[in-house]
Amino acid sequence: MTPEDTMSPLIPTALDSAMVILSLIAVILAIIALVFIAKDRRNFSSSIFAALFVCVVPLVGPVFYFIVRRDERRGGGGG
């Protein structure tokens, strides 16, 4: 009998719990970033690109948006 046979499929493992927490963090960050994008007064195409990037690249997209937004507010511009 292997350990997989004795484990219940209904009890989540540590990996399952970690994935749920990571997914929740990604969804919360995406929602917050989309709210900030909706409130931002940029041109339309820039806002659409930012929203698509946040939605298509989970977890990294919102973090990248917040970093770029912070730099733009400081006047860095990135270029």
C-alpha positions as a Markdown table, in Angstrom:
| # | Residue | x | y | z |
|---|---|---|---|---|
| 1 | Met | 0.0 | 0.0 | 0.0 |
| 2 | Thr | 1.4 | 3.4 | -1.0 |
| 3 | Pro | 0.9 | 6.7 | 0.8 |
| 4 | Glu | -1.2 | 7.9 | -2.0 |
| 5 | Asp | -3.7 | 5.1 | -1.3 |
| 6 | Thr | -4.1 | 6.1 | 2.3 |
| 7 | Met | -4.5 | 9.8 | 1.7 |
| 8 | Ser | -8.0 | 11.2 | 1.4 |
| 9 | Pro | -8.5 | 13.2 | -1.8 |
| 10 | Leu | -11.0 | 15.4 | 0.1 |
| 11 | Ile | -8.3 | 16.8 | 2.5 |
| 12 | Pro | -6.2 | 19.5 | 0.9 |
| 13 | Thr | -2.5 | 19.2 | 1.0 |
| 14 | Ala | -0.1 | 22.1 | 1.8 |
| 15 | Leu | 0.5 | 22.6 | -1.9 |
| 16 | Asp | -3.3 | 22.9 | -2.5 |
| 17 | Ser | -3.5 | 25.5 | 0.3 |
| 18 | Ala | -0.6 | 27.4 | -1.1 |
| 19 | Met | -2.1 | 27.5 | -4.6 |
| 20 | Val | -5.4 | 28.8 | -3.2 |
| 21 | Ile | -3.7 | 31.6 | -1.3 |
| 22 | Leu | -1.5 | 32.5 | -4.3 |
| 23 | Ser | -4.6 | 32.6 | -6.5 |
| 24 | Leu | -6.5 | 34.8 | -4.1 |
| 25 | Ile | -3.6 | 37.2 | -3.9 |
| 26 | Ala | -3.5 | 37.3 | -7.7 |
| 27 | Val | -7.2 | 38.0 | -8.0 |
| 28 | Ile | -7.1 | 40.7 | -5.3 |
| 29 | Leu | -4.1 | 42.5 | -6.9 |
| 30 | Ala | -5.8 | 42.3 | -10.3 |
| 31 | Ile | -9.0 | 43.8 | -9.0 |
| 32 | Ile | -7.2 | 46.6 | -7.2 |
| 33 | Ala | -5.1 | 47.4 | -10.3 |
| 34 | Leu | -8.2 | 47.4 | -12.5 |
| 35 | Val | -9.8 | 49.9 | -10.2 |
| 36 | Phe | -6.7 | 52.1 | -10.3 |
| 37 | Ile | -6.7 | 51.9 | -14.1 |
| 38 | Ala | -10.4 | 52.8 | -14.3 |
| 39 | Lys | -9.8 | 55.9 | -12.1 |
| 40 | Asp | -6.6 | 57.0 | -14.0 |
| 41 | Arg | -7.0 | 59.9 | -16.4 |
| 42 | Arg | -4.7 | 58.6 | -19.1 |
| 43 | Asn | -5.6 | 58.2 | -22.8 |
| 44 | Phe | -7.9 | 55.4 | -23.7 |
| 45 | Ser | -5.4 | 53.1 | -25.5 |
| 46 | Ser | -3.0 | 53.3 | -22.7 |
| 47 | Ser | -5.7 | 52.3 | -20.2 |
| 48 | Ile | -6.8 | 49.4 | -22.4 |
| 49 | Phe | -3.3 | 48.1 | -22.8 |
| 50 | Ala | -2.7 | 48.3 | -19.0 |
| 51 | Ala | -6.0 | 46.5 | -18.3 |
| 52 | Leu | -5.2 | 43.7 | -20.8 |
| 53 | Phe | -1.7 | 43.3 | -19.4 |
| 54 | Val | -3.1 | 43.0 | -15.8 |
| 55 | Cys | -5.7 | 40.4 | -16.9 |
| 56 | Val | -3.4 | 38.4 | -19.2 |
| 57 | Val | -0.3 | 38.2 | -17.0 |
| 58 | Pro | -1.6 | 37.2 | -13.5 |
| 59 | Leu | 0.3 | 38.2 | -10.4 |
| 60 | Val | 3.1 | 39.8 | -12.4 |
| 61 | Gly | 0.9 | 42.1 | -14.4 |
| 62 | Pro | -0.6 | 44.0 | -11.4 |
| 63 | Val | 2.8 | 44.2 | -9.6 |
| 64 | Phe | 4.4 | 45.6 | -12.8 |
| 65 | Tyr | 1.5 | 48.1 | -13.2 |
| 66 | Phe | 2.0 | 49.4 | -9.7 |
| 67 | Ile | 5.7 | 49.8 | -10.1 |
| 68 | Val | 5.3 | 51.7 | -13.4 |
| 69 | Arg | 2.5 | 53.8 | -11.9 |
| 70 | Arg | 4.7 | 54.7 | -8.9 |
| 71 | Asp | 7.6 | 55.7 | -11.2 |
| 72 | Glu | 5.3 | 57.9 | -13.3 |
| 73 | Arg | 3.9 | 59.6 | -10.3 |
| 74 | Arg | 7.5 | 60.4 | -9.1 |
| 75 | Gly | 8.3 | 61.8 | -12.5 |
| 76 | Gly | 10.7 | 59.1 | -13.6 |
| 77 | Gly | 8.9 | 58.2 | -16.8 |
| 78 | Gly | 11.1 | 55.1 | -17.3 |
| 79 | Gly | 13.0 | 56.4 | -20.3 |
